């Protein structure tokens, strides 16, 4: 089943006589009361625990996806991990990277709403944990009670001699890695994933644990204030995407995922709940860049159709009218044009602060 993004506005207008949804104006389906997305550590402990409960709720909720489409699907949370796996090769190192993930986060945020979370998706501002190894390890994001929990248990090995049974997820060696095993502490300790490693969506009667492999120096090498500043200085979307996807975006993934961790897995990274807060900040970075010249940048899109084809040797660039979607059996579909502004159409949110 395909759900048109525009139909969400139509549905809101149909029901407007009964109740006006927050953020929707009846006459235009425009954004009048945007939800606010806030940095994780600025939330009260009560709010952080409520968000964690909503994530766990999705992990225990029945999936919308058929096993014909994703044989290993077990939960509503799996719906999101599975669709990311299926689309990873078409949504990374291409022009649609940012629009696709903006739609993806919107769909995730709406799913959280069904589990009692009515606020905006929290985000992880990497700059606040950038300074030292100690700053990274002591981040409130990794709090064992009101956070995502900590590192994985230590697993030996490197990229050329990995520990048997532990798939390599990083694109290069991580000499600063500190973990690699199952999440040891916090609300997601010993969490398992129905999917992975990599592009595997088959049914697994014995799901593997979600792993973390904190690598703070690798995080600092490609993430932090200087890299964010460089991102904000890019003159157009093509350069912005080409510069940021392997830097500030990759840094959050590799800083948490290291060599063995799920966050370093291009396909199955959403299996780790940190993914959503990291990508919340990825979207925040794009919006921060857009806001520096919104009149033009709300229509500025480019980048290759084919992975890494920045010279257009094998295909052209994407356009505003190209289609993106989230979901497999139940598919939310729209054009890139519809997600270029975060306060138009069904999108209706703002960030508490921008870069």
C-alpha positions as CSV (number, residue, x, y, z in Angstrom):
1,X,0.0,0.0,0.0
2,X,1.4,3.4,-1.0
3,X,0.5,6.5,1.1
4,X,1.0,9.8,-0.7
5,X,2.7,12.4,1.4
6,X,0.3,15.0,0.1
7,X,-2.7,12.8,1.2
8,X,-1.6,13.4,4.8
9,X,-2.6,17.0,4.4
10,X,-5.9,16.0,2.7
11,X,-6.7,13.7,5.6
12,X,-6.0,16.5,8.0
13,X,-8.3,18.8,6.1
14,X,-11.1,16.2,6.0
15,X,-11.0,15.9,9.8
16,X,-10.6,19.5,10.6
17,X,-14.2,20.0,11.5
18,X,-13.8,17.6,14.3
19,X,-10.4,18.6,15.6
20,X,-7.5,20.6,14.3
21,X,-4.2,18.6,14.5
22,X,-1.3,20.5,16.1
23,X,0.7,22.2,13.4
24,X,-2.0,22.2,10.8
25,X,-4.0,25.2,9.5
26,X,-7.3,24.1,8.0
27,X,-7.2,26.4,4.9
28,X,-3.6,25.6,3.8
29,X,-2.5,22.6,5.7
30,X,0.4,24.8,6.7
31,X,2.6,24.6,9.8
32,X,1.4,27.0,12.6
33,X,2.5,25.2,15.8
34,X,5.7,23.3,14.9
35,X,7.0,20.7,17.3
36,X,10.4,21.6,18.7
37,X,13.3,19.2,18.4
38,X,15.7,19.6,21.3
39,X,19.2,18.4,22.2
40,X,19.1,15.3,24.3
41,X,20.8,16.7,27.4
42,X,18.5,19.7,27.6
43,X,15.5,17.4,28.1
44,X,14.4,16.7,31.7
45,X,15.1,13.2,33.0
46,X,11.3,12.6,32.9
47,X,11.2,13.5,29.2
48,X,14.3,11.4,28.4
49,X,12.7,8.4,30.1
50,X,9.5,8.9,28.2
51,X,11.3,8.9,24.9
52,X,13.1,5.7,25.9
53,X,9.8,4.1,26.8
54,X,8.3,5.1,23.4
55,X,11.3,3.5,21.6
56,X,10.8,0.3,23.6
57,X,7.1,0.4,22.8
58,X,7.8,0.3,19.1
59,X,10.1,-2.7,19.8
60,X,7.2,-4.5,21.3
61,X,4.5,-3.4,18.8
62,X,3.4,-5.5,15.9
63,X,5.0,-4.7,12.5
64,X,3.2,-3.1,9.5
65,X,5.5,-4.9,7.1
66,X,4.7,-8.3,5.7
67,X,7.2,-11.1,6.0
68,X,6.8,-11.5,2.3
69,X,8.7,-8.2,2.0
70,X,11.0,-8.5,5.0
71,X,11.2,-12.1,6.1
72,X,12.8,-11.3,9.5
73,X,10.4,-8.6,10.6
74,X,9.1,-9.0,14.2
75,X,8.2,-5.5,15.4
76,X,7.2,-2.0,14.4
77,X,10.8,-1.0,15.2
78,X,12.0,-3.7,12.7
79,X,9.9,-1.9,10.0
80,X,12.3,1.0,10.2
81,X,15.5,-1.1,10.4
82,X,14.4,-3.2,7.5
83,X,13.4,-0.4,5.1
84,X,16.7,1.3,5.8
85,X,18.6,-2.0,4.9
86,X,16.6,-2.4,1.7
87,X,17.2,1.2,0.6
88,X,20.7,1.8,1.9
89,X,22.4,1.4,-1.4
90,X,20.1,3.9,-3.0
91,X,20.1,6.5,-0.2
92,X,23.8,6.9,0.7
93,X,26.5,8.8,-1.2
94,X,23.8,10.0,-3.6
95,X,22.0,13.3,-3.9
96,X,18.9,12.1,-2.1
97,X,20.7,11.3,1.1
98,X,19.4,14.3,3.0
99,X,15.8,14.3,1.7
100,X,15.4,10.6,2.2
101,X,16.6,10.7,5.8
102,X,14.4,13.7,6.5
103,X,11.3,11.7,5.4
104,X,12.6,8.7,7.3
105,X,12.9,10.7,10.5
106,X,9.4,12.2,10.0
107,X,8.0,8.7,9.7
108,X,9.9,7.6,12.8
109,X,8.6,10.6,14.8
110,X,5.0,9.8,13.8
111,X,5.5,6.2,14.9
112,X,6.7,7.5,18.3
113,X,3.5,9.5,18.6
114,X,1.6,6.2,18.6
115,X,3.5,5.2,21.6
116,X,2.8,8.3,23.7
117,X,5.7,10.5,22.6
118,X,4.2,13.8,21.5
119,X,7.3,16.0,21.4
120,X,9.8,16.5,18.7
121,X,12.5,14.0,18.0
122,X,15.6,14.7,20.2
123,X,19.0,15.1,18.6
124,X,22.6,14.6,19.6
125,X,24.8,17.7,19.1
126,X,28.2,16.2,18.5
127,X,30.0,19.5,19.3
128,X,29.0,19.1,23.0
129,X,31.0,15.8,23.3
130,X,33.9,16.7,21.1
131,X,36.7,17.8,23.4
132,X,38.4,14.7,24.9
133,X,37.9,11.0,25.3
134,X,36.4,11.8,28.7
135,X,33.9,14.2,27.2
136,X,32.8,11.5,24.8
137,X,32.5,8.7,27.3
138,X,30.7,10.9,29.9
139,X,28.1,12.3,27.4
140,X,24.6,12.3,28.9
141,X,23.6,10.5,25.7
142,X,25.3,7.4,27.1
143,X,23.8,7.7,30.6
144,X,22.9,4.3,32.0
145,X,19.6,5.4,33.4
146,X,18.3,8.4,31.4
147,X,20.3,7.8,28.2
148,X,21.0,5.2,25.5
149,X,23.4,3.3,27.7
150,X,27.1,2.7,27.2
151,X,29.7,0.8,25.3
152,X,29.9,-2.8,24.2
153,X,32.2,-5.4,25.9
154,X,35.7,-5.5,24.6
155,X,36.3,-7.8,21.6
156,X,39.8,-8.2,20.2
157,X,40.8,-7.9,16.5
158,X,41.3,-5.4,13.7
159,X,40.2,-5.0,10.2
160,X,42.7,-7.5,8.8
161,X,42.4,-10.0,11.6
162,X,38.8,-9.7,13.0
163,X,37.5,-11.9,15.8
164,X,35.8,-14.9,14.3
165,X,32.0,-14.5,14.1
166,X,32.2,-10.7,14.3
167,X,31.5,-9.0,11.0
168,X,33.5,-5.9,10.1
169,X,31.3,-2.8,9.7
170,X,33.8,0.0,9.4
171,X,35.4,1.0,6.1
172,X,38.9,1.2,7.6
173,X,40.7,0.1,10.8
174,X,39.8,1.8,14.1
175,X,42.9,1.7,16.3
176,X,41.1,3.8,19.0
177,X,38.2,1.3,19.4
178,X,37.3,0.3,22.9
179,X,34.4,-2.2,22.7
180,X,32.8,-4.3,20.0
181,X,30.4,-6.5,21.9
182,X,26.8,-6.4,23.1
183,X,25.6,-3.2,24.8
184,X,26.5,-3.7,28.4
185,X,24.5,-1.1,30.3
186,X,21.4,1.1,30.2
187,X,17.9,0.6,29.0
188,X,19.0,-1.2,25.8
189,X,21.5,-3.6,27.4
190,X,21.7,-6.9,25.5
191,X,19.3,-5.5,22.9
192,X,19.0,-7.8,19.9
193,X,18.3,-7.1,16.2
194,X,16.1,-9.1,13.8
195,X,18.2,-8.0,10.9
196,X,21.8,-7.7,9.7
197,X,24.6,-7.9,9.6
198,X,24.8,-5.7,6.5
199,X,22.0,-6.2,4.0
200,X,20.6,-9.4,5.6
201,X,16.8,-9.3,6.1
202,X,16.2,-13.1,6.4
203,X,14.5,-14.6,9.3
204,X,16.9,-15.5,12.1
205,X,15.6,-17.7,14.9
206,X,18.4,-16.5,17.2
207,X,18.8,-12.8,16.7
208,X,22.2,-11.3,17.4
209,X,22.8,-8.6,20.0
210,X,23.3,-5.0,19.0
211,X,27.0,-4.1,19.4
212,X,28.8,-0.9,20.2
213,X,32.5,-0.1,19.8
214,X,33.1,3.4,21.0
215,X,36.0,5.1,19.1
216,X,36.3,8.7,20.4
217,X,39.4,9.7,18.4
218,X,37.9,8.6,15.2
219,X,34.8,10.6,16.1
220,X,36.9,13.7,16.6
221,X,38.8,13.2,13.4
222,X,35.8,13.9,11.2
223,X,33.2,15.5,13.5
224,X,33.2,18.6,15.6
225,X,33.1,22.4,15.4
226,X,35.7,22.7,12.6
227,X,33.9,20.2,10.4
228,X,30.5,21.7,11.1
229,X,31.9,25.2,10.2
230,X,33.3,23.8,7.0
231,X,29.9,22.3,6.2
232,X,28.1,25.6,6.8
233,X,30.5,27.3,4.4
234,X,29.6,25.2,1.4
235,X,28.2,27.2,-1.5
236,X,25.6,24.7,-2.8
237,X,23.8,21.5,-1.9
238,X,26.0,19.4,-4.1
239,X,29.1,20.4,-2.3
240,X,27.4,20.3,1.1
241,X,26.3,16.7,0.6
242,X,29.7,15.6,-0.8
243,X,31.6,17.2,2.1
244,X,29.3,16.2,5.0
245,X,28.2,12.7,4.4
246,X,31.7,11.3,4.9
247,X,32.6,13.7,7.7
248,X,30.1,14.9,10.3
249,X,27.6,12.2,9.3
250,X,30.1,9.4,9.2
251,X,31.8,10.6,12.4
252,X,28.7,9.9,14.6
253,X,28.3,6.5,13.1
254,X,31.9,5.5,13.5
255,X,32.4,7.1,16.9
256,X,29.7,4.8,18.3
257,X,30.0,1.9,16.0
258,X,33.8,1.6,15.6
259,X,34.9,-1.6,13.9
260,X,32.2,-4.1,15.0
261,X,29.3,-2.0,16.2
262,X,25.9,-1.7,14.4
263,X,26.1,2.1,14.1
264,X,29.0,1.6,11.6
265,X,26.9,-0.8,9.5
266,X,25.6,1.2,6.5
267,X,22.6,-1.0,6.2
268,X,21.6,-2.0,9.7
269,X,22.7,1.0,11.7
270,X,19.1,1.9,12.9
271,X,19.2,-1.2,15.0
272,X,21.0,0.9,17.5
273,X,18.6,3.5,19.1
274,X,21.4,6.1,19.0
275,X,20.9,6.2,15.3
276,X,17.8,8.4,15.6
277,X,19.4,11.1,17.8
278,X,22.5,11.1,15.6
279,X,20.4,11.5,12.4
280,X,18.3,14.1,14.1
281,X,21.5,16.2,14.2
282,X,22.3,15.4,10.7
283,X,19.0,16.8,9.6
284,X,19.6,19.8,11.9
285,X,22.9,20.4,10.1
286,X,21.2,20.4,6.7
287,X,18.5,22.8,8.0
288,X,21.1,25.1,9.5
289,X,22.8,25.2,6.1
290,X,19.5,25.8,4.3
291,X,18.6,28.7,6.7
292,X,21.7,30.6,5.7
293,X,20.1,31.2,2.3
294,X,16.6,29.7,2.6
295,X,15.1,31.6,-0.3
296,X,17.4,29.8,-2.7
297,X,18.4,26.7,-0.7
298,X,14.8,25.5,-0.3
299,X,15.1,24.6,-4.0
300,X,18.8,23.7,-4.1
301,X,19.2,20.0,-4.8
302,X,21.7,18.0,-6.8
303,X,24.1,15.1,-6.4
304,X,24.4,11.8,-8.2
305,X,21.7,9.3,-8.9
306,X,24.4,6.5,-8.6
307,X,26.5,6.0,-5.5
308,X,29.8,8.1,-5.5
309,X,29.2,9.2,-9.1
310,X,29.9,12.9,-8.3
311,X,31.5,13.4,-11.7
312,X,28.3,12.1,-13.4
313,X,30.2,9.5,-15.4
314,X,27.4,6.9,-15.1
315,X,24.3,9.0,-14.6
316,X,22.9,12.4,-14.0
317,X,21.9,14.3,-10.9
318,X,18.7,14.0,-8.8
319,X,16.0,16.6,-9.1
320,X,13.2,18.1,-6.9
321,X,10.7,15.8,-8.7
322,X,12.5,12.6,-7.9
323,X,10.6,10.2,-5.7
324,X,11.6,9.0,-2.2
325,X,9.8,6.6,0.1
326,X,9.9,5.0,3.5
327,X,8.4,1.6,4.3
328,X,8.0,-1.7,2.4
329,X,4.5,-3.2,2.7
330,X,3.0,0.2,3.8
331,X,4.9,2.8,1.9
332,X,5.0,6.6,2.6
333,X,6.0,8.2,-0.7
334,X,6.6,11.7,-1.9
335,X,8.9,13.8,-4.0
336,X,12.1,15.5,-2.8
337,X,10.4,18.9,-3.4
338,X,7.9,18.1,-0.6
339,X,10.6,17.7,2.1
340,X,12.8,20.7,1.3
341,X,11.2,22.9,3.9
342,X,10.6,21.6,7.5
343,X,7.5,23.7,8.0
344,X,5.5,23.0,4.8
345,X,2.9,20.4,4.1
346,X,2.9,17.5,6.6
347,X,6.3,18.5,7.9
348,X,6.0,20.8,10.9
349,X,8.9,21.1,13.2
350,X,11.7,23.4,14.2
351,X,15.0,23.0,16.1
352,X,15.6,24.8,19.4
353,X,19.0,26.0,18.1
354,X,20.8,25.9,14.8
355,X,24.5,25.9,13.9
